[in-house]
Amino acid sequence: METFMNGAMVIEGEVLSFLLALCMTWLGLNGLFRLMPSAPRPEAAHMGRQMQMSAGLPASDHRA
């Protein structure tokens, strides 16, 4: 019976550890994606076209 209780405590600790790691990962990624813009800024796209033109590359006007 004591061996069973030791095994149950180990499994409980592993489950709690996994859930804590999952929660920390969720919160970290959620904060990261809040910092990232969902769409590129217009001035960044304009700067990219200027760099392409100055390098002699054809400017692509299509949107991906």
ZAVEXTOR-204141 format. One record per residue (C-alpha): z negated, x negated, y; residue in one letter; residue number from 1. Coordinates in steps of 0.5 Angstrom, whole numbers, plus 500, padded with zeros to 3 digits. Layout:
<recs>
@up = Z east = X north = Y code = A pos = NUM
...
</recs>
This chain:
<recs>
@up = 500 east = 500 north = 500 code = M pos = 1
@up = 498 east = 494 north = 505 code = E pos = 2
@up = 505 east = 491 north = 503 code = T pos = 3
@up = 509 east = 498 north = 505 code = F pos = 4
@up = 505 east = 498 north = 512 code = M pos = 5
@up = 507 east = 491 north = 513 code = N pos = 6
@up = 514 east = 492 north = 512 code = G pos = 7
@up = 514 east = 499 north = 516 code = A pos = 8
@up = 511 east = 495 north = 522 code = M pos = 9
@up = 516 east = 490 north = 522 code = V pos = 10
@up = 521 east = 495 north = 522 code = I pos = 11
@up = 518 east = 499 north = 528 code = E pos = 12
@up = 518 east = 492 north = 532 code = G pos = 13
@up = 525 east = 491 north = 530 code = E pos = 14
@up = 527 east = 498 north = 532 code = V pos = 15
@up = 523 east = 497 north = 539 code = L pos = 16
@up = 526 east = 491 north = 540 code = S pos = 17
@up = 533 east = 493 north = 539 code = F pos = 18
@up = 532 east = 499 north = 544 code = L pos = 19
@up = 529 east = 495 north = 549 code = L pos = 20
@up = 535 east = 490 north = 549 code = A pos = 21
@up = 540 east = 496 north = 549 code = L pos = 22
@up = 536 east = 499 north = 555 code = C pos = 23
@up = 536 east = 492 north = 559 code = M pos = 24
@up = 544 east = 491 north = 557 code = T pos = 25
@up = 545 east = 498 north = 559 code = W pos = 26
@up = 542 east = 497 north = 566 code = L pos = 27
@up = 545 east = 490 north = 567 code = G pos = 28
@up = 552 east = 493 north = 566 code = L pos = 29
@up = 551 east = 499 north = 570 code = N pos = 30
@up = 548 east = 495 north = 576 code = G pos = 31
@up = 554 east = 490 north = 575 code = L pos = 32
@up = 559 east = 496 north = 575 code = F pos = 33
@up = 556 east = 499 north = 581 code = R pos = 34
@up = 558 east = 492 north = 585 code = L pos = 35
@up = 565 east = 492 north = 583 code = M pos = 36
@up = 570 east = 496 north = 587 code = P pos = 37
@up = 574 east = 501 north = 583 code = S pos = 38
@up = 580 east = 500 north = 587 code = A pos = 39
@up = 583 east = 494 north = 590 code = P pos = 40
@up = 582 east = 493 north = 597 code = R pos = 41
@up = 588 east = 494 north = 601 code = P pos = 42
@up = 587 east = 487 north = 605 code = E pos = 43
@up = 587 east = 484 north = 599 code = A pos = 44
@up = 594 east = 487 north = 596 code = A pos = 45
@up = 597 east = 485 north = 603 code = H pos = 46
@up = 594 east = 478 north = 602 code = M pos = 47
@up = 597 east = 477 north = 596 code = G pos = 48
@up = 604 east = 479 north = 598 code = R pos = 49
@up = 604 east = 474 north = 604 code = Q pos = 50
@up = 602 east = 469 north = 599 code = M pos = 51
@up = 608 east = 471 north = 594 code = Q pos = 52
@up = 613 east = 471 north = 600 code = M pos = 53
@up = 610 east = 464 north = 603 code = S pos = 54
@up = 611 east = 461 north = 596 code = A pos = 55
@up = 618 east = 464 north = 595 code = G pos = 56
@up = 617 east = 469 north = 590 code = L pos = 57
@up = 620 east = 476 north = 590 code = P pos = 58
@up = 614 east = 481 north = 593 code = A pos = 59
@up = 613 east = 486 north = 588 code = S pos = 60
@up = 612 east = 493 north = 591 code = D pos = 61
@up = 610 east = 497 north = 584 code = H pos = 62
@up = 603 east = 499 north = 583 code = R pos = 63
@up = 600 east = 498 north = 576 code = A pos = 64
</recs>
